[in-house]
Amino acid sequence: MDTTLKDPLVGQVLDGRYRVDGRIAVGGMATVYRAVDTRLDRLLALKVMHPTLAADASFVDRFIREAKSVARLAHPNVVGVFDQGTDGAYVYLAMEYIAGCTLRDVLRERGALRPRAALDILEPVLAALGAAHRAGFVHRDMKPENVLIGDDGRVKVADFGLVRAVDSVTNTTGTVLGTVSYLAPEQIEQGTADTRVDVYASGVVLYEMLTGAKPHQGDSPAQILYRHLNEDVPPPSAAVPGLAYELDELVASATARNPDLRPHDAVTLLGQLREARSALTEAQLDAIPPQARDTESQSGQKDQNGQNGHGGSEDRTSVLPRAARSVQLPLPTTEEPEHPSATRNLRGSLRQEPGPRQDGLSHTSVLRTPPPGPPPSAAPSSPVARLRQRLHTRRGITAVIAAVLLALGLGAGVWYINSGQFTEVPALLAKTEAEARKRLDGAGLDVRKVKRAYSDTDKRGTVMATDPGVGDRIRHNGKVTLTVSLGPQTVKVPDLEGTPLGEAKDKLDDAGLGAGMVTKAFSEDVDKGAVISTDPGAGKVRKAGSAVALVVSKGRPVEVPDVTGDAEGDARAELEDAGLKVRIAPERVTSDEDKGTVVKQSPSGEKTIAEGDTVELTISKGPPLVEVPDVEGMSVDDAKDELKEAGFEVDEDRGLLDIFADKVKDQSVDGGDKAPKGSTITIKIG
């Protein structure tokens, strides 16, 4: 049944311009629709925030931030954003429409992928993330659902809804936004999110593509979070025996639990991926994992919930409570996630009884008063006895009051030690320096010093960072360091033509730029491994930190000669004369070709490769041996028929006196012995 018929937006025109034709997907923050821009008459995707979240200013700000961030990226592997606006209760983004499917759809239908396919998908993903990282942004929600694969084979990264500036790495709300199965340990434990959390999630995605399953699984999101914190991602070869060691190393590097041991950003990981790929053979790249499924039998398969969407709460983008290392499972939070159903699932699975507090000061204590005296007997009769009783009662009351005052004094002391002598750094980000100083003065704080730095996202003259951070506790009369934006810095792209790739990357770093996507092409003039051209070209002005795409020479193109059927020595000489290297396959094969001749070559003849590349030759060890029939005593015609049927050529040997004889009296190879198929058997007639 078409569920889009029940969606109130289908059939409407938003903002007098965007006609909503159908629903594509529902996520944690928004629903994505297929729509038509009636003004420009083009198909696009419309991402509309859930109306229940549109009333929350923080969610709207995050939503709008996505539009601005992605619009600045303008990368071929990032889903483009055309427009952003509101229409009543609806806040929307108008985005590029990609006809195709998500990586999650591919994994659901095919299971594990061949290493070549996995690397072909991950490479453009890392190129997109690398461009974002070099532009100063972190995606924070990398997962297969956010990797789109077009019908034309293009790979694009979508859903930058959780994107944030790299410098804003601390989450002070006590919650973490993300998807359980792809959260880095520091996101769960500390709430920090810099470029390395995208690297971690990319490593998890690579593991999932290679094995067909997530590395950490459990009956609840809490168990998965625990494993991210306490268990390394296993090597993919543990699930796929025989998988190349280089792929294990690539996954281990990207998913190191200590973020300092991971590649700094996606650009660095992309370089590692290409090095690993270059070390793999064709057979290793095309190895079919046992977890791969027949796409025909799996076509249209539903998930466990009977839907084609997310498989469970661990696949949804959610608001998660941040866990401390001393607590083995995350505690529930009161903050609502981006999707109501995700809240119910997570809270139900994460709830537990809180254990004892570790600080020994902040927990509730029971203050005991002195024990009461013995129960009163009958009223004393003498004045002296009554006086003694009144004095005893007063001493008891005095002791109780003293105990209460002591407890209050201790409580006040504990409060002052832990909270009373501290205040919080007020909200200063995006404020002018003068406004920030005024706010600090109002909070009883002072400015230690003012640093200035370039920023592509923060307005010139506004505060872009503080130390201690906004919301952090600081002693009364403490001092705060302000970092004020100088605005975007622009630099010229250096001339890198003819420069070796490694040296070109260093020159880009020195110029304040980054190396973007590297593609290879043949060149008659530029040496192999050197830069042919850049995009943008030399001398163009770009913002500091921007990525520069490089085209690197594969060397002079050479058309591979076809040497199949040639003798090994002749084939080697012809290939080497063409400027190619030769490798002989370690095993020879049985074939109809003569022994010592070339049966197969890779790459095949007439293919174009670079000068100095290697051609592998497979050599024949001759035809297979076949048992020779015993034809002695048979007629000549019968003998010839039987030998030819067995695969042999026949030659007759007649003497001058045997011209009319018709019986075989001998054969060159005795019956029952073996000879190469196609060889000649001589029969003697007499």
C-alpha positions in Angstrom: 0.0 0.0 0.0 1.3 3.5 -0.8 1.8 5.1 2.6 2.5 8.5 1.0 -1.3 8.9 0.3 -1.7 9.5 4.1 1.0 12.2 4.2 -0.7 15.6 4.5 2.1 17.3 2.5 1.8 15.1 -0.6 0.1 17.1 -3.3 0.7 20.5 -1.6 2.9 23.3 -2.9 5.3 24.7 -0.3 6.2 28.4 -0.4 4.2 28.8 -3.6 7.0 27.0 -5.5 7.7 23.4 -4.5 5.1 20.8 -5.4 5.4 17.7 -3.2 4.8 14.5 -5.3 5.7 11.7 -2.9 7.5 10.7 0.2 11.0 9.2 -0.1 12.2 8.5 3.5 11.5 9.5 7.1 14.4 10.3 9.5 15.0 11.4 13.0 14.7 15.1 12.3 12.9 15.4 9.0 11.0 13.7 6.2 12.4 13.7 2.6 10.0 14.1 -0.3 10.3 14.0 -4.1 9.2 17.4 -5.3 9.2 19.6 -8.4 10.4 23.2 -8.5 7.5 24.7 -10.4 9.5 27.9 -11.1 12.5 26.2 -12.7 10.7 23.0 -13.7 13.2 20.6 -12.2 13.0 17.5 -10.0 14.5 17.8 -6.5 14.4 16.4 -3.0 12.6 18.4 -0.3 13.7 17.8 3.3 11.0 19.0 5.7 11.6 19.2 9.4 9.0 17.5 11.6 6.6 20.1 12.7 6.9 19.0 16.3 10.6 20.0 16.2 10.1 23.2 14.3 9.1 24.9 17.5 12.5 24.2 19.0 14.9 27.0 18.0 18.0 24.7 18.5 16.7 22.2 16.0 15.8 24.9 13.5 19.2 26.4 13.9 20.8 23.0 13.2 18.6 22.6 10.2 19.5 25.9 8.7 23.2 25.3 9.5 23.0 22.2 7.3 21.9 24.4 4.4 24.7 26.9 4.9 27.4 24.3 5.5 26.6 22.1 2.5 26.1 25.1 0.2 29.6 26.2 1.0 31.1 22.8 0.3 30.1 22.5 -3.4 31.7 19.1 -3.8 30.8 16.5 -6.5 30.3 13.8 -3.8 28.1 15.9 -1.5 24.3 16.2 -2.1 23.9 19.9 -3.1 21.5 22.3 -1.4 19.6 24.7 -3.6 17.3 26.6 -1.2 16.1 26.9 2.3 12.9 28.4 3.7 9.8 28.2 5.8 6.1 27.9 5.0 3.9 28.1 8.1 4.9 25.3 10.5 7.1 23.7 7.8 10.9 24.4 7.7 12.5 22.9 4.6 15.6 22.4 2.5 15.5 22.1 -1.3 18.2 19.6 -2.3 19.6 17.8 -5.3 17.5 14.7 -6.2 19.6 11.5 -6.6 17.7 8.7 -8.5 19.1 5.5 -7.0 19.4 3.9 -3.6 21.3 4.1 -0.3 24.2 2.0 0.7 21.9 0.5 3.3 19.7 -0.8 0.5 22.7 -2.4 -1.2 23.9 -4.1 2.0 20.4 -5.3 2.8 20.1 -6.9 -0.7 23.7 -8.1 -1.3 25.1 -8.7 2.2 28.9 -8.4 2.2 30.5 -6.7 -0.8 33.6 -7.6 -2.8 36.6 -5.5 -1.5 36.8 -3.7 -4.9 33.1 -2.6 -4.6 33.6 -1.6 -0.9 36.6 0.6 -1.7 34.9 2.0 -4.8 32.1 3.3 -2.5 34.3 4.4 0.4 36.7 6.4 -1.7 34.2 9.1 -2.9 32.6 9.1 0.6 36.0 10.0 2.1 36.6 12.6 -0.6 33.3 14.3 0.4 34.1 14.1 4.1 37.6 15.3 3.5 36.3 18.4 1.7 34.0 19.0 4.7 36.9 18.5 7.1 39.2 20.9 5.2 36.4 23.4 5.1 36.1 23.2 8.9 33.0 20.9 9.4 32.3 17.6 10.9 29.4 15.4 9.6 28.8 13.5 13.0 26.3 11.0 11.5 28.2 8.9 8.9 26.3 5.7 8.2 25.1 3.6 5.2 21.7 5.4 5.2 23.5 8.7 4.4 25.5 7.3 1.4 23.5 7.6 -1.8 24.4 5.6 -4.9 22.8 7.0 -8.1 21.6 4.9 -11.0 24.6 6.3 -12.9 27.0 5.0 -10.3 27.8 8.3 -8.6 28.3 8.2 -4.9 27.2 11.1 -2.7 27.1 11.8 1.0 23.8 13.2 2.3 22.2 14.5 5.6 24.6 17.0 7.0 21.9 17.8 9.5 24.2 17.2 12.5 27.1 19.1 10.9 29.0 21.5 13.2 32.2 23.5 13.1 35.4 21.6 13.9 36.4 24.1 16.6 33.1 23.5 18.5 34.0 20.1 19.7 32.5 20.0 23.2 28.9 19.0 23.8 27.9 20.7 27.1 24.3 19.5 27.4 25.2 16.0 28.6 23.8 14.4 25.5 25.2 13.1 22.2 23.5 13.3 18.8 24.2 10.4 16.5 23.5 6.8 15.5 24.4 4.1 18.1 26.2 1.7 15.8 28.6 4.3 14.4 29.4 6.5 17.4 33.0 6.9 18.3 34.0 6.2 22.0 34.8 9.8 22.7 31.3 10.8 21.5 29.7 8.4 23.9 32.0 9.1 26.8 32.9 12.8 26.5 30.4 14.2 24.0 33.3 15.5 21.8 33.0 15.4 18.0 35.9 16.4 15.8 37.0 15.1 12.4 38.1 11.8 13.9 34.5 10.8 14.7 33.8 10.7 11.0 36.9 8.7 10.5 35.7 6.1 13.1 32.2 5.9 11.6 33.8 5.4 8.1 35.8 2.5 9.4 32.7 0.9 10.8 30.9 1.4 7.5 33.9 -0.2 5.7 33.8 -3.2 8.1 30.1 -3.5 7.4 30.6 -3.5 3.7 33.3 -6.1 3.9 31.5 -8.5 6.2 27.8 -7.7 5.8 27.3 -7.1 9.5 28.1 -4.3 12.1 31.2 -4.9 14.2 29.4 -4.4 17.6 26.0 -5.9 18.0 23.7 -6.4 21.0 20.1 -6.9 22.2 19.9 -3.2 23.1 21.5 0.1 22.2 23.1 0.1 25.7 25.0 -3.1 24.9 26.3 -1.6 21.7 27.4 1.6 23.4 29.2 -0.5 26.0 31.1 -2.4 23.3 32.1 0.7 21.5 33.7 1.9 24.7 35.3 -1.3 25.8 36.0 -3.5 22.7 38.1 -3.0 19.6 36.4 -3.4 16.2 37.4 -6.9 15.2 39.4 -7.5 12.0 37.1 -8.1 9.0 39.1 -11.3 8.2 37.8 -12.9 11.4 34.4 -12.9 9.7 35.7 -13.3 6.1 38.6 -15.8 6.1 41.2 -15.0 3.5 40.5 -11.2 3.4 43.6 -9.2 2.6 45.7 -8.1 5.6 45.8 -4.5 4.2 42.0 -4.3 4.7 42.3 -5.4 8.3 44.9 -2.7 8.9 42.7 0.0 7.2 39.8 -0.9 9.4 41.9 -1.1 12.6 43.5 2.3 11.8 40.2 4.1 11.2 38.4 2.5 14.3 41.1 2.9 16.9 39.3 3.5 20.3 42.0 6.1 21.1 41.2 9.1 18.7 44.9 10.1 18.8 45.8 6.8 17.0 43.3 7.4 14.2 44.0 9.3 10.9 43.5 13.0 11.6 40.7 13.5 9.0 39.1 11.8 6.1 41.7 13.1 3.7 44.4 11.2 5.6 42.3 8.1 5.7 41.7 8.4 1.9 45.4 8.3 1.4 45.7 5.2 3.5 42.8 3.6 1.5 44.6 4.2 -1.8 47.9 2.8 -0.5 46.1 -0.3 0.8 44.3 -0.7 -2.5 47.5 -0.4 -4.6 48.9 -3.3 -2.6 46.0 -5.7 -3.4 46.0 -8.0 -6.3 43.1 -8.3 -8.8 42.1 -11.6 -7.2 42.1 -10.1 -3.7 40.0 -7.1 -4.9 37.4 -9.4 -6.6 37.2 -12.1 -3.9 33.6 -13.0 -3.2 32.9 -13.1 0.6 30.8 -16.0 1.9 28.3 -13.5 3.4 27.5 -12.2 -0.1 23.9 -12.9 -1.1 22.2 -13.6 -4.4 20.8 -10.3 -5.4 17.9 -11.8 -7.3 16.7 -13.9 -4.3 17.2 -11.0 -2.0 15.6 -8.4 -4.1 12.9 -6.5 -2.2 13.7 -8.2 1.0 12.3 -6.5 4.1 14.1 -5.9 7.3 13.2 -7.5 10.6 10.5 -5.1 11.1 9.0 -5.7 7.8 10.0 -2.4 6.4 12.7 -1.1 4.0 13.8 1.6 6.4 15.9 1.4 9.5 16.4 -1.9 11.1 16.1 -0.7 14.6 16.8 2.1 17.0 20.5 1.6 16.7 20.2 2.7 13.0 18.3 5.9 13.8 19.9 9.3 14.4 19.1 9.8 18.1 19.8 12.0 21.1 21.8 9.7 23.4 22.9 10.2 27.0 26.6 10.7 27.4 28.2 8.0 29.5 31.1 8.4 32.0 33.9 5.8 31.9 33.2 4.7 35.5 29.6 3.8 34.6 29.4 0.6 32.6 26.2 1.5 30.8 24.8 5.0 29.8 22.2 6.4 32.1 18.9 7.7 30.7 18.5 11.4 29.9 15.6 13.7 30.2 16.4 15.5 26.9 14.1 14.4 24.0 15.8 13.0 20.9 15.0 14.1 17.4 12.5 11.3 16.8 9.9 10.4 19.5 10.0 6.6 18.7 13.8 6.7 19.2 13.2 8.2 22.6 10.9 5.3 23.7 13.3 2.7 22.3 16.4 4.2 23.9 14.9 5.0 27.2 13.4 1.5 27.5 16.7 -0.2 26.7 19.0 2.2 28.7 17.1 2.5 31.9 18.8 1.1 35.0 19.0 1.7 38.7 21.6 4.3 39.5 24.6 3.0 41.6 26.3 4.7 44.5 27.8 8.1 43.7 31.6 8.2 43.5 32.4 11.6 44.9 31.1 10.9 48.4 30.0 14.5 48.8 27.0 15.2 46.6 24.8 12.2 47.6 22.1 12.6 50.2 23.1 11.8 53.8 21.1 11.0 56.9 22.0 13.2 59.9 21.3 11.5 63.2 20.4 13.4 66.4 21.6 12.2 69.9 19.5 9.3 71.3 16.7 10.4 73.6 16.9 9.8 77.4 15.0 7.2 79.3 11.2 7.4 79.1 9.8 9.7 81.8 8.4 8.1 84.9 5.7 9.6 87.0 6.0 13.3 87.6 8.6 14.0 90.3 7.1 15.2 93.5 9.9 17.4 94.9 11.0 20.8 93.6 14.6 19.6 93.4 13.6 16.7 91.2 11.5 18.9 88.9 14.5 21.3 88.5 16.8 18.4 87.6 14.3 17.2 85.0 14.1 20.7 83.4 17.9 21.0 83.2 18.2 17.5 81.6 15.6 18.4 79.0 17.4 21.7 78.2 20.7 19.9 77.7 19.0 17.5 75.3 17.5 20.3 73.2 20.8 22.1 73.2 22.6 18.9 71.9 20.0 18.5 69.1 20.4 22.2 68.1 24.1 21.8 68.1 24.0 18.7 65.9 21.7 20.4 63.4 23.9 23.5 63.2 26.9 21.3 62.7 25.2 19.4 59.9 24.1 22.7 58.2 27.7 24.0 58.5 29.2 20.9 57.0 26.6 21.0 54.2 27.4 24.7 53.5 31.1 23.9 53.5 30.6 21.0 51.0 28.4 23.2 48.8 31.0 26.0 48.8 33.9 23.6 48.0 32.0 22.0 45.1 29.8 24.8 43.8 29.8 28.0 45.8 33.2 29.3 44.7 32.5 28.6 41.0 30.5 30.3 38.3 29.9 29.3 34.7 31.4 30.9 31.6 28.4 32.8 30.0 27.4 32.3 26.3 29.9 34.4 24.3 30.1 32.7 20.9 29.1 35.0 18.0 29.3 38.0 20.3 31.5 41.0 19.5 34.6 41.4 21.6 33.0 44.4 23.4 29.8 42.4 24.1 31.8 39.4 25.4 33.8 41.6 27.8 30.6 43.1 29.1 29.1 39.7 29.7 32.2 38.5 31.5 32.3 41.5 33.7 28.6 40.9 34.6 29.5 37.4 35.6 32.4 38.5 37.8 35.0 37.3 35.4 37.8 39.0 33.4 39.6 38.5 30.1 43.0 36.8 30.3 44.0 37.5 26.7 42.5 37.8 23.2 43.7 35.6 20.4 42.7 36.1 16.8 42.3 33.5 14.1 40.9 33.1 10.6 37.5 31.5 10.2 35.4 30.6 7.2 32.2 30.4 9.3 32.5 33.1 12.0 31.8 36.8 11.2 34.9 39.0 11.5 35.2 40.5 14.9 33.0 37.9 16.7 34.0 35.4 19.3 34.6 32.0 17.8 36.0 30.1 20.8 36.7 30.5 24.6 39.0 28.9 27.1 37.5 27.6 29.4 34.6 26.8 27.1 31.1 28.2 27.3 29.2 26.6 30.2 32.4 25.3 31.9 32.8 26.1 35.6 35.4 28.6 36.6 36.3 30.2 40.0 34.9 33.6 40.8 37.1 36.4 39.5 38.7 33.9 37.1 39.9 34.8 33.6 38.8 33.7 30.2 40.8 33.6 26.9 38.8 34.8 23.9 39.5 33.8 20.3 38.1 36.4 17.9 37.5 35.8 14.2 39.6 37.6 11.5 37.1 36.3 8.9 38.0 34.1 6.0 41.6 33.9 4.9 42.2 33.7 1.1 45.3 32.2 -0.5 46.5 31.6 -4.1 46.6 28.1 -5.5 50.3 27.3 -6.2 51.6 26.1 -9.6 52.1 22.4 -9.2 52.4 21.1 -12.8 55.2 18.5 -13.0 55.5 18.3 -9.2 55.6 14.8 -7.7 52.3 14.1 -5.8 53.9 14.0 -2.3 55.7 17.2 -2.8 52.6 18.8 -4.3 50.6 17.9 -1.1 53.3 19.5 1.0 53.2 22.7 -1.1 49.4 22.8 -0.7 49.7 22.5 3.1 52.4 25.2 3.2 50.0 27.5 1.3 47.2 26.8 3.7 45.2 24.6 1.4 44.5 20.8 1.4 44.8 18.1 -1.2 41.3 17.0 -2.4 40.4 14.2 -4.7 43.3 12.8 -6.7 42.5 11.3 -10.1 44.9 9.8 -12.6 45.3 10.3 -16.4 47.8 9.4 -19.1 50.3 12.1 -20.2 52.9 12.2 -22.9 54.7 15.1 -21.2 54.4 14.7 -17.4 56.3 12.0 -15.6 54.4 9.2 -13.9 53.3 10.2 -10.4 53.6 14.0 -11.0 50.8 16.5 -11.2 49.3 17.3 -14.6 46.8 20.0 -13.4 44.8 21.3 -10.5 41.2 22.4 -9.9 41.0 25.3 -9.2 44.0 26.2 -11.5 47.2 27.8 -10.5 46.9 31.4 -9.3 43.2 31.2 -8.4 42.2 32.7 -5.1 40.5 30.4 -2.6 39.7 30.4 1.1 42.4 29.0 3.4 41.7 25.3 4.1 39.9 24.7 0.8 40.6 21.4 -1.0 42.4 21.4 -4.3 41.7 18.5 -6.7 44.7 17.0 -8.4 45.1 15.2 -11.7 48.2 13.0 -11.5 50.0 11.4 -14.4 49.8 7.6 -15.0 52.7 8.0 -17.4 53.0 7.7 -21.1 50.2 5.6 -22.6 51.2 2.3 -24.1 48.9 -0.1 -26.2 49.6 -3.6 -24.9 50.7 -6.0 -27.8 48.8 -9.2 -28.1 51.4 -12.0 -27.5 49.0 -15.0 -26.9 50.3 -18.0 -28.8 53.9 -16.6 -28.9 56.8 -18.4 -27.3 57.6 -17.2 -23.9 60.9 -15.6 -24.9 59.4 -13.8 -27.9 56.5 -12.5 -25.9 58.8 -11.1 -23.2 61.0 -9.4 -25.7 58.1 -7.8 -27.5 56.5 -6.4 -24.3 59.8 -5.1 -22.9 60.5 -3.3 -26.2 57.1 -1.6 -25.8 58.3 -0.2 -22.4 56.4 -2.7 -20.2 57.4 -5.0 -17.5 56.7 -8.8 -17.6 55.7 -11.2 -14.9 55.3 -14.9 -15.5 52.4 -16.5 -13.6 53.8 -19.1 -11.1 51.7 -22.0 -12.3 51.6 -23.2 -15.9 48.3 -24.5 -17.3 47.3 -27.4 -19.6 46.0 -26.2 -22.9 45.8 -27.0 -26.6 48.7 -24.5 -27.2 52.2 -25.8 -27.6 54.3 -26.2 -24.5 56.1 -23.0 -23.6 53.8 -20.7 -25.4 51.6 -17.9 -24.0 48.1 -19.0 -23.2 46.8 -15.8 -21.5 47.9 -12.3 -20.8 46.7 -9.7 -18.3 45.9 -7.0 -19.3 44.8 -8.3 -22.7 46.1 -7.1 -26.0 45.1 -3.7 -27.3 44.4 -2.4 -23.8 46.1 0.9 -23.0 48.2 1.1 -19.8 51.0 3.3 -18.6 54.6 2.8 -19.6 56.4 0.7 -17.0 53.3 -1.1 -15.9 53.4 -4.9 -15.6 51.8 -7.5 -17.9 51.3 -11.0 -16.5 51.8 -14.0 -18.8 50.4 -17.5 -18.3 52.4 -20.2 -20.0 51.2 -23.5 -21.4 52.6 -26.8 -20.2 51.2 -28.4 -23.4 48.1 -30.4 -24.2 46.7 -33.0 -21.8 47.9 -36.6 -21.9 45.4 -39.1 -23.3 45.6 -42.9 -23.2 46.4 -44.4 -26.6 44.0 -47.1 -27.9 45.5 -50.6 -28.7 44.9 -51.0 -32.5 47.3 -53.8 -33.4 45.6 -56.5 -35.4 42.8 -54.2 -36.4 42.0 -53.1 -40.0 43.6 -49.9 -41.1 40.3 -48.0 -41.4 39.1 -49.2 -38.0 42.4 -48.4 -36.4 42.5 -44.9 -37.9 38.9 -44.2 -36.7 39.6 -45.3 -33.1 42.8 -43.2 -32.9 41.2 -40.1 -34.3 38.2 -40.5 -31.9 40.7 -40.5 -29.0 42.1 -37.2 -30.3 45.2 -38.2 -32.2 46.5 -37.7 -35.7 47.4 -40.9 -37.7 50.2 -41.6 -40.0 50.6 -44.8 -42.0 53.9 -46.8 -42.5 53.7 -49.3 -45.5 56.5 -51.3 -47.0 56.8 -51.8 -50.8 55.6 -55.4 -50.4 52.7 -54.3 -48.1 50.9 -52.1 -50.5 47.8 -54.3 -50.5 48.0 -55.2 -46.7 45.1 -54.1 -44.5 46.1 -55.1 -41.0 48.0 -53.1 -38.3 51.0 -55.0 -37.1 52.6 -52.3 -34.9 52.0 -48.7 -33.6 54.5 -46.0 -32.6 53.0 -45.6 -29.1 51.9 -48.8 -27.4 48.3 -49.3 -26.5 47.6 -48.2 -22.9 50.4 -45.7 -22.8 49.7 -41.9 -22.8 50.5 -39.3 -25.3 49.7 -35.6 -25.7 46.3 -35.1 -27.2 46.5 -34.0 -30.8 49.9 -35.7 -31.3 50.6 -38.1 -34.2 50.5 -41.9 -33.8 52.2 -43.9 -36.6 50.7 -47.3 -37.4 52.8 -49.9 -39.3 50.8 -51.9 -41.8 51.7 -55.4 -42.9 
